Amino acid sequence: MVIPENSSIVIFGASGDLTYRKLIPALYHLYSNNQLPKNFAILGVSRTEYSDESYRDKLKSALSSSEKADETVLNRFIEHLHYQAINTSDTKDYQKLVTRLNQLNELYKFEKNNALFYLATPPSLYSVIPASLAAHGLNDESDGWKRLIIEKPFGYDLNSALQLDKDIHKHFHEHQIYRIDHYLGKETVQNLLVLRFSNAMFEPLWNRNFIEYVEITGAEFLGVEGRGGYYDGSGAVRDMFQNHLLQVLAMIAMEPPAKINADAMRDEVVKVLQCLKPLDNNDLKTNLVLGQYTESDVRGDFLPSYRDETGVSPDSRTETYVGLKAFINNWRWNGVPFYVRTGKRLPTRVTEVVIHFKQTPHPVFGQNAPENKLILRIQPDEGIQMSFGLKEPGAGFNAKEVKMNFHYASLQETQLLTAYQRLLLDALNGDATLFARSDAVEACWEYVQPILDYKQDPQSLFGYACGTWGPKESDDLLRRDQREWRFPCKNLTDTDYCEL
């Protein structure tokens, strides 16, 4: 285990929900597991006025109520927390940050002025904060490394993403920029690569010669949960499809990297994204389904329609569901459809990939043989399920479907890092492998831009009741190819009835 160098961790948006729910708990767990440097400071920065003591009290209360925190360890951790109020929109006010960081360097006796800046702020500040840091020399690495973590969304469309990238690169080099996608921090997402490339039984079959089609599902049971104002300007394409699911697709489809390092891994991800077949007008009309959830009673509870959610326009055309049949134009995958779907208010929360292998060509055994498929469950009930055929007991040679299961929960001796724990630790160590590079972000936006343009069409949105698996037109997407979506449960299992 590599322990990071001594450093200051500066969190912009320190009074916000992301800091309380994810960042501080992740840093606490890294500290309690002895994975943070021996000497470090956490400096919260936002407009709200706190003293060090009042900020510590607030976070200690939050950690005590939400975490199984050891009181002694928690008290030691809290001593590393500090706070500085500034106007994050006013470049001149950043002088207070410079002064405070210099004081912390003296207090902790840092040999280098290493600093990790985390932008847990609204996207409107993503270009303002880097420029303000640079104006006060806080991008200068002559006295220690300076790194910038930026949350999604990285841009609103292709043009805004390109402009944001240009604005940030005026002040920070690419090696200093860490665009975070918490999906890539999940152990089970990373396991996709290990499963493929470390097992001789899978990699030779991982191509168009043996795979019929691939399903990728990112389903959520929750609605917009009070975020209607934000979500109505975003939609499922921007919120889930453009980043999370395209990154998962890239990891399923990428070629083996020459080395296990950031450059080699991200080179292969970009190659896949650049090979995605561009979406033309025919694709948008026949291979794309956009939906919006409508009111329904689910398991005894009334769930309102999307348009009745707080902050949502009553005539909103924002999509809460996306289903797409995509293709990758390269040697490995040419002709293999990738069916990708994501949506809110679906029957359960689940993210998984299903690899459907081709039927055996044997004229006798292939007639009634069950389908071979590999289910890679990213969340919840993380694990892998393999389905194949064995002889049904009794006379004859009829094949019966059987399954082999692996569940991460069975590895009780292993301490799995959460996504934010892993990504924060990687950023502190300067490992950008699981962070998006600028060319990958651009490739994703280039691919989805036609969808963003097309969804303005009033005929392109279909309704689906809360608690169902999306619009019926999404089922038709597969049925015309004599296929069906898998209907997953929250548990990794196959059943005809699941939480509907």
C-alpha positions as CSV (number, residue, x, y, z in Angstrom):
1,M,0.0,0.0,0.0
2,V,1.4,3.4,-1.0
3,I,1.0,6.1,1.6
4,P,0.6,9.6,0.0
5,E,3.0,12.5,0.6
6,N,2.2,15.0,3.3
7,S,-0.2,17.6,1.9
8,S,-3.1,20.0,2.3
9,I,-6.5,18.9,1.1
10,V,-8.5,21.9,0.2
11,I,-12.3,21.4,-0.3
12,F,-14.2,24.1,-2.0
13,G,-17.9,23.8,-1.2
14,A,-17.0,22.7,2.3
15,S,-20.5,23.5,3.7
16,G,-22.3,21.5,1.0
17,D,-24.0,18.1,1.0
18,L,-21.3,16.3,-1.0
19,T,-18.7,17.2,1.6
20,Y,-20.8,16.0,4.5
21,R,-22.1,12.8,2.9
22,K,-19.1,11.6,0.9
23,L,-15.8,13.5,1.1
24,I,-15.3,13.8,4.9
25,P,-16.5,10.3,5.7
26,A,-14.2,8.9,2.9
27,L,-11.2,10.9,4.4
28,Y,-12.1,9.7,7.9
29,H,-12.1,6.0,6.8
30,L,-8.8,6.4,5.0
31,Y,-7.4,8.0,8.2
32,S,-8.8,5.2,10.4
33,N,-7.2,2.6,8.1
34,N,-3.8,4.4,8.2
35,Q,-4.0,5.2,4.5
36,L,-3.6,9.0,4.7
37,P,-0.1,10.6,5.2
38,K,1.2,10.9,8.7
39,N,1.1,14.7,8.3
40,F,-1.9,16.3,6.5
41,A,-4.4,19.1,6.8
42,I,-8.0,19.3,5.5
43,L,-9.1,22.9,4.8
44,G,-12.7,23.5,4.1
45,V,-13.5,26.6,2.0
46,S,-16.8,28.2,1.2
47,R,-18.7,31.5,1.7
48,T,-20.4,30.4,4.9
49,E,-18.7,31.8,8.1
50,Y,-17.3,29.1,10.5
51,S,-14.4,29.0,12.9
52,D,-12.2,25.9,13.0
53,E,-14.0,24.9,16.2
54,S,-17.6,25.3,14.9
55,Y,-16.8,23.6,11.6
56,R,-15.2,20.7,13.5
57,D,-18.2,20.4,15.8
58,K,-20.6,20.3,12.7
59,L,-18.6,17.6,11.0
60,K,-18.0,15.6,14.1
61,S,-21.7,15.5,14.7
62,A,-22.3,14.4,11.2
63,L,-19.7,11.6,11.4
64,S,-20.8,10.4,14.8
65,S,-24.4,10.0,13.6
66,S,-23.7,8.4,10.2
67,E,-20.5,6.4,10.7
68,K,-19.5,3.7,13.2
69,A,-16.7,6.0,14.3
70,D,-14.2,5.1,17.0
71,E,-14.3,8.1,19.4
72,T,-10.5,8.2,19.9
73,V,-9.7,8.0,16.2
74,L,-12.5,10.5,15.3
75,N,-11.1,13.0,17.8
76,R,-7.6,12.7,16.3
77,F,-9.0,13.0,12.8
78,I,-11.1,16.1,13.7
79,E,-7.9,17.9,14.8
80,H,-6.7,17.9,11.2
81,L,-9.8,19.9,10.0
82,H,-9.6,23.6,9.5
83,Y,-11.9,26.2,7.8
84,Q,-11.5,29.4,5.8
85,A,-14.4,31.5,4.6
86,I,-13.9,33.4,1.3
87,N,-16.0,34.7,-1.5
88,T,-15.1,32.0,-4.1
89,S,-16.3,34.3,-7.0
90,D,-13.9,37.1,-6.0
91,T,-10.3,36.5,-7.1
92,K,-8.9,39.1,-4.7
93,D,-10.4,37.2,-1.7
94,Y,-8.1,34.2,-2.5
95,Q,-5.3,36.0,-0.8
96,K,-6.9,34.8,2.5
97,L,-6.5,31.2,1.2
98,V,-2.8,31.8,0.4
99,T,-2.3,33.2,3.9
100,R,-4.1,30.3,5.5
101,L,-2.2,27.6,3.6
102,N,1.1,29.2,4.6
103,Q,0.0,29.1,8.2
104,L,-0.9,25.4,7.9
105,N,2.5,24.7,6.2
106,E,4.1,26.2,9.3
107,L,1.8,24.5,11.7
108,Y,2.3,21.0,10.2
109,K,5.9,21.6,9.2
110,F,5.4,20.4,5.6
111,E,8.6,20.0,3.6
112,K,6.8,20.7,0.4
113,N,3.7,22.8,-0.3
114,N,1.7,19.9,-1.8
115,A,-2.0,20.8,-2.2
116,L,-5.1,18.9,-3.5
117,F,-7.9,21.2,-4.5
118,Y,-11.4,19.5,-4.6
119,L,-14.1,21.5,-6.4
120,A,-17.3,20.3,-4.6
121,T,-19.1,23.3,-6.0
122,P,-21.7,24.3,-8.6
123,P,-20.3,23.9,-12.2
124,S,-20.5,27.7,-12.6
125,L,-17.4,27.9,-10.5
126,Y,-15.3,25.3,-12.4
127,S,-13.5,27.9,-14.5
128,V,-13.6,30.6,-11.8
129,I,-11.7,28.7,-9.1
130,P,-8.8,27.5,-11.2
131,A,-8.2,31.0,-12.6
132,S,-8.4,32.5,-9.1
133,L,-6.0,29.9,-7.7
134,A,-3.5,30.7,-10.6
135,A,-3.8,34.4,-10.0
136,H,-2.2,33.8,-6.5
137,G,0.3,31.2,-7.7
138,L,-1.5,28.2,-6.2
139,N,-1.1,26.3,-9.5
140,D,2.8,26.6,-9.3
141,E,4.5,23.2,-8.7
142,S,8.0,24.5,-8.1
143,D,7.5,24.0,-4.3
144,G,5.3,20.9,-4.4
145,W,2.6,19.3,-6.5
146,K,-0.8,21.0,-7.1
147,R,-3.8,18.9,-8.2
148,L,-7.3,19.8,-9.1
149,I,-10.3,17.4,-8.7
150,I,-13.4,18.4,-10.7
151,E,-16.8,16.8,-10.2
152,K,-19.2,16.1,-13.0
153,P,-20.8,17.5,-15.0
154,F,-17.8,18.6,-17.0
155,G,-19.7,20.8,-19.4
156,Y,-23.3,20.9,-20.5
157,D,-22.8,19.9,-24.1
158,L,-19.9,19.6,-26.5
159,N,-19.2,23.3,-27.0
160,S,-19.4,24.1,-23.2
161,A,-17.1,21.1,-22.4
162,L,-14.5,22.3,-25.0
163,Q,-14.7,25.8,-23.6
164,L,-14.4,24.7,-20.0
165,D,-11.4,22.5,-20.9
166,K,-9.8,25.4,-22.6
167,D,-10.4,27.7,-19.6
168,I,-8.9,25.3,-17.1
169,H,-5.9,24.4,-19.3
170,K,-4.9,28.1,-19.3
171,H,-3.9,27.7,-15.6
172,F,-3.4,23.9,-15.0
173,H,-1.6,21.3,-17.0
174,E,-3.4,18.0,-17.9
175,H,-1.4,16.0,-15.4
176,Q,-2.7,18.3,-12.6
177,I,-6.4,17.8,-13.6
178,Y,-8.5,14.9,-12.1
179,R,-12.0,14.7,-13.6
180,I,-13.8,12.5,-11.1
181,D,-16.4,9.9,-12.1
182,H,-17.3,8.0,-8.9
183,Y,-18.5,5.0,-11.0
184,L,-14.9,4.4,-12.0
185,G,-13.9,4.2,-8.4
186,K,-16.2,1.2,-7.8
187,E,-14.2,-2.0,-7.2
188,T,-16.6,-3.9,-9.4
189,V,-16.0,-1.6,-12.4
190,Q,-12.3,-2.1,-12.1
191,N,-12.9,-5.8,-11.8
192,L,-14.3,-5.8,-15.4
193,L,-10.7,-5.4,-16.6
194,V,-9.2,-8.0,-14.3
195,L,-11.9,-10.5,-15.3
196,R,-11.2,-10.0,-18.9
197,F,-7.5,-9.7,-19.2
198,S,-6.3,-12.1,-16.4
199,N,-8.4,-15.1,-17.5
200,A,-7.5,-17.1,-20.6
201,M,-11.1,-18.5,-20.6
202,F,-12.7,-15.1,-21.3
203,E,-10.4,-12.9,-23.4
204,P,-10.3,-15.2,-26.5
205,L,-14.1,-15.1,-26.6
206,W,-14.4,-11.4,-26.0
207,N,-15.2,-10.4,-29.6
208,R,-17.7,-10.4,-32.5
209,N,-17.0,-14.0,-33.3
210,F,-18.5,-15.3,-30.0
211,I,-20.6,-12.5,-28.5
212,E,-24.1,-11.9,-29.9
213,Y,-24.9,-8.7,-28.0
214,V,-24.2,-6.8,-24.8
215,E,-26.6,-5.1,-22.4
216,I,-25.6,-2.3,-20.0
217,T,-28.2,-1.2,-17.4
218,G,-27.9,1.7,-14.9
219,A,-31.3,1.7,-13.2
220,E,-32.5,3.9,-10.3
221,F,-35.7,3.4,-8.2
222,L,-35.5,7.0,-6.9
223,G,-36.9,10.0,-8.7
224,V,-35.3,13.4,-8.7
225,E,-35.5,13.6,-4.8
226,G,-35.8,17.4,-4.5
227,R,-33.3,18.1,-7.2
228,G,-35.9,18.8,-9.8
229,G,-34.6,22.3,-10.6
230,Y,-31.1,20.9,-11.4
231,Y,-32.3,17.7,-13.1
232,D,-34.8,19.5,-15.4
233,G,-31.8,21.3,-17.0
234,S,-29.8,18.1,-17.2
235,G,-31.8,14.9,-18.0
236,A,-30.7,11.3,-18.1
237,V,-28.5,11.8,-21.1
238,R,-26.2,14.3,-19.3
239,D,-26.7,12.9,-15.8
240,M,-25.9,9.2,-16.4
241,F,-25.5,8.2,-20.0
242,Q,-22.8,10.6,-21.2
243,N,-20.4,9.9,-18.4
244,H,-21.1,6.8,-16.2
245,L,-22.5,4.4,-18.8
246,L,-20.2,5.3,-21.7
247,Q,-17.2,4.8,-19.3
248,V,-18.5,1.3,-18.4
249,L,-19.0,0.5,-22.1
250,A,-15.5,1.6,-22.8
251,M,-14.1,-0.7,-20.1
252,I,-16.1,-3.6,-21.4
253,A,-14.9,-3.0,-25.0
254,M,-11.4,-1.7,-24.7
255,E,-8.2,-3.5,-25.9
256,P,-5.7,-4.7,-23.3
257,P,-3.4,-1.9,-22.2
258,A,0.3,-2.2,-22.8
259,K,0.9,-1.4,-19.1
260,I,-1.1,-0.9,-15.9
261,N,-0.7,2.9,-15.7
262,A,-2.8,6.0,-16.3
263,D,-1.6,6.8,-19.8
264,A,-1.8,3.2,-21.2
265,M,-5.2,2.5,-19.6
266,R,-6.8,5.8,-20.7
267,D,-5.3,5.5,-24.2
268,E,-7.4,2.4,-24.7
269,V,-10.5,3.9,-23.3
270,V,-10.3,6.9,-25.7
271,K,-9.8,4.5,-28.7
272,V,-13.1,2.8,-27.9
273,L,-15.0,6.0,-27.5
274,Q,-13.6,7.4,-30.7
275,C,-14.7,4.1,-32.5
276,L,-18.4,4.5,-31.5
277,K,-20.5,4.6,-34.6
278,P,-21.7,8.2,-35.0
279,L,-25.5,8.6,-34.5
280,D,-27.2,9.6,-37.8
281,N,-30.8,10.6,-38.3
282,N,-31.8,7.0,-38.8
283,D,-30.2,5.9,-35.6
284,L,-31.9,8.7,-33.6
285,K,-35.3,7.7,-35.0
286,T,-35.0,3.9,-34.8
287,N,-32.3,3.0,-32.2
288,L,-33.0,5.7,-29.5
289,V,-35.8,5.8,-27.0
290,L,-36.2,8.7,-24.6
291,G,-38.8,8.5,-21.8
292,Q,-40.3,10.4,-18.9
293,Y,-41.9,8.7,-15.9
294,T,-45.6,9.2,-15.1
295,E,-47.5,8.8,-11.8
296,S,-48.2,5.3,-10.5
297,D,-48.9,3.3,-7.3
298,V,-45.8,1.2,-6.5
299,R,-45.9,-1.3,-3.6
300,G,-48.7,0.6,-1.9
301,D,-47.1,4.1,-2.3
302,F,-48.2,6.8,-4.7
303,L,-45.4,8.1,-6.8
304,P,-45.9,11.4,-8.6
305,S,-45.1,12.0,-12.3
306,Y,-41.8,13.8,-13.2
307,R,-43.7,16.9,-14.2
308,D,-45.3,17.1,-10.7
309,E,-41.9,17.0,-8.9
310,T,-40.8,20.2,-7.1
311,G,-38.8,22.5,-9.3
312,V,-39.8,20.7,-12.6
313,S,-41.7,22.6,-15.3
314,P,-45.3,21.4,-15.8
315,D,-44.7,21.0,-19.5
316,S,-41.1,19.7,-19.2
317,R,-39.6,17.7,-22.1
318,T,-36.7,16.5,-20.0
319,E,-36.0,12.8,-20.4
320,T,-35.7,10.6,-17.3
321,Y,-35.0,7.4,-19.4
322,V,-32.6,6.7,-22.2
323,G,-32.4,3.4,-24.2
324,L,-29.9,3.2,-27.1
325,K,-28.7,0.5,-29.5
326,A,-25.1,1.5,-30.1
327,F,-22.3,0.0,-32.3
328,I,-18.5,0.1,-32.1
329,N,-16.8,0.3,-35.5
330,N,-13.6,-1.6,-34.9
331,W,-12.2,-5.1,-35.6
332,R,-13.2,-6.6,-32.3
333,W,-16.8,-5.4,-32.1
334,N,-18.0,-4.7,-35.6
335,G,-21.7,-5.7,-35.9
336,V,-22.2,-6.4,-32.2
337,P,-25.0,-4.3,-30.8
338,F,-24.6,-2.7,-27.3
339,Y,-28.0,-2.0,-25.8
340,V,-27.6,0.7,-23.1
341,R,-30.3,1.9,-20.8
342,T,-30.6,4.1,-17.8
343,G,-33.6,5.6,-16.0
344,K,-35.2,6.9,-12.9
345,R,-38.2,5.4,-11.1
346,L,-37.5,1.9,-12.5
347,P,-38.3,-1.1,-10.3
348,T,-35.0,-1.3,-8.5
349,R,-31.6,0.3,-8.2
350,V,-29.1,-1.8,-10.2
351,T,-26.1,-1.4,-12.4
352,E,-24.9,-4.4,-14.4
353,V,-23.5,-5.6,-17.7
354,V,-24.8,-8.7,-19.5
355,I,-22.6,-10.4,-22.1
356,H,-24.8,-12.7,-24.3
357,F,-22.7,-15.3,-26.1
358,K,-23.7,-16.8,-29.5
359,Q,-25.5,-20.1,-29.7
360,T,-23.5,-23.2,-30.3
361,P,-23.3,-24.1,-34.0
362,H,-23.8,-27.8,-33.3
363,P,-27.0,-28.9,-35.2
364,V,-28.1,-31.3,-32.5
365,F,-26.9,-29.9,-29.2
366,G,-27.6,-26.3,-30.3
367,Q,-31.3,-26.7,-30.9
368,N,-32.5,-26.4,-27.3
369,A,-29.4,-25.3,-25.6
370,P,-29.9,-22.5,-23.0
371,E,-28.2,-19.2,-23.7
372,N,-24.7,-18.7,-22.4
373,K,-24.4,-15.4,-20.6
374,L,-22.1,-13.6,-18.2
375,I,-23.7,-11.1,-15.8
376,L,-21.3,-8.6,-14.3
377,R,-23.0,-6.9,-11.3
378,I,-21.6,-3.5,-10.4
379,Q,-24.1,-2.6,-7.7
380,P,-25.8,-3.7,-5.5
381,D,-25.1,-7.3,-4.4
382,E,-21.8,-7.0,-6.3
383,G,-20.7,-10.1,-8.1
384,I,-20.6,-12.3,-11.2
385,Q,-23.1,-14.9,-12.5
386,M,-22.4,-17.3,-15.4
387,S,-25.2,-19.2,-17.1
388,F,-24.6,-22.3,-19.2
389,G,-26.2,-25.6,-20.1
390,L,-25.8,-29.0,-18.5
391,K,-27.7,-32.3,-19.1
392,E,-31.1,-32.4,-17.6
393,P,-31.4,-35.5,-15.3
394,G,-33.1,-38.5,-16.9
395,A,-33.0,-40.1,-20.3
396,G,-31.9,-38.2,-23.4
397,F,-29.5,-35.2,-23.9
398,N,-31.8,-32.3,-23.1
399,A,-29.8,-29.3,-21.8
400,K,-30.9,-27.4,-18.7
401,E,-29.7,-23.9,-17.7
402,V,-27.5,-23.8,-14.6
403,K,-25.7,-20.9,-12.9
404,M,-22.4,-20.3,-11.2
405,N,-22.3,-17.3,-8.8
406,F,-19.6,-15.2,-7.1
407,H,-20.5,-12.5,-4.6
408,Y,-18.0,-9.9,-3.4
409,A,-19.7,-10.2,0.0
410,S,-18.1,-13.7,0.4
411,L,-14.7,-12.0,0.5
412,Q,-15.2,-11.1,4.2
413,E,-11.4,-10.8,4.8
414,T,-11.1,-8.0,2.3
415,Q,-11.7,-4.3,3.1
416,L,-13.3,-2.8,0.0
417,L,-12.7,0.9,-0.4
418,T,-15.7,2.9,-1.4
419,A,-15.6,4.8,-4.7
420,Y,-14.7,8.2,-3.1
421,Q,-12.1,6.6,-0.7
422,R,-10.3,5.0,-3.7
423,L,-10.4,8.1,-5.9
424,L,-9.3,10.5,-3.2
425,L,-6.4,8.1,-2.3
426,D,-5.4,7.8,-6.0
427,A,-5.5,11.6,-6.5
428,L,-3.3,12.1,-3.4
429,N,-0.9,9.6,-4.9
430,G,-0.9,11.2,-8.3
431,D,-2.5,8.1,-10.0
432,A,-4.9,9.3,-12.7
433,T,-5.8,5.9,-14.0
434,L,-9.5,6.0,-12.9
435,F,-10.0,9.7,-13.8
436,A,-11.3,10.9,-17.2
437,R,-8.8,12.5,-19.5
438,S,-9.8,15.5,-21.6
439,D,-9.9,13.6,-24.9
440,A,-12.2,11.0,-23.4
441,V,-14.6,13.7,-22.1
442,E,-14.6,15.3,-25.6
443,A,-15.2,11.9,-27.3
444,C,-18.2,11.3,-25.0
445,W,-19.8,14.7,-25.7
446,E,-19.2,14.3,-29.5
447,Y,-21.1,11.0,-29.4
448,V,-24.1,12.3,-27.4
449,Q,-24.4,15.7,-29.0
450,P,-26.8,14.4,-31.7
451,I,-29.0,13.1,-29.0
452,L,-29.0,16.4,-27.2
453,D,-30.0,18.1,-30.5
454,Y,-32.6,15.5,-31.4
455,K,-34.4,15.5,-28.0
456,Q,-35.8,18.9,-28.8
457,D,-38.2,17.1,-31.2
458,P,-41.6,17.0,-29.6
459,Q,-42.2,13.5,-31.0
460,S,-39.1,11.9,-29.3
461,L,-40.4,11.5,-25.7
462,F,-42.4,8.5,-24.4
463,G,-44.1,8.0,-21.1
464,Y,-43.6,5.1,-18.7
465,A,-45.3,4.5,-15.3
466,C,-43.2,4.6,-12.2
467,G,-42.0,1.1,-11.1
468,T,-41.9,-0.2,-14.7
469,W,-38.8,-0.9,-16.9
470,G,-39.3,2.1,-19.1
471,P,-41.3,2.8,-22.2
472,K,-42.6,-0.1,-24.3
473,E,-40.7,1.4,-27.2
474,S,-37.5,0.4,-25.4
475,D,-38.7,-3.2,-25.3
476,D,-39.4,-2.9,-29.0
477,L,-35.7,-1.9,-29.5
478,L,-34.7,-5.5,-28.7
479,R,-37.8,-7.4,-29.8
480,R,-37.4,-6.5,-33.4
481,D,-34.1,-8.3,-33.2
482,Q,-35.8,-11.3,-31.4
483,R,-34.2,-10.3,-28.1
484,E,-35.3,-9.1,-24.7
485,W,-33.9,-7.0,-21.9
486,R,-33.0,-8.8,-18.7
487,F,-35.1,-7.7,-15.8
488,P,-32.7,-7.7,-12.9
489,C,-33.5,-7.8,-9.2
490,K,-31.6,-6.0,-6.4
491,N,-30.1,-9.4,-5.7
492,L,-27.9,-11.1,-8.3
493,T,-30.3,-13.8,-9.5
494,D,-32.6,-14.8,-12.3
495,T,-36.3,-14.9,-11.8
496,D,-39.5,-14.2,-13.8
497,Y,-40.8,-12.0,-11.1
498,C,-38.8,-9.1,-9.6
499,E,-40.0,-6.2,-7.5
500,L,-42.7,-5.1,-9.9
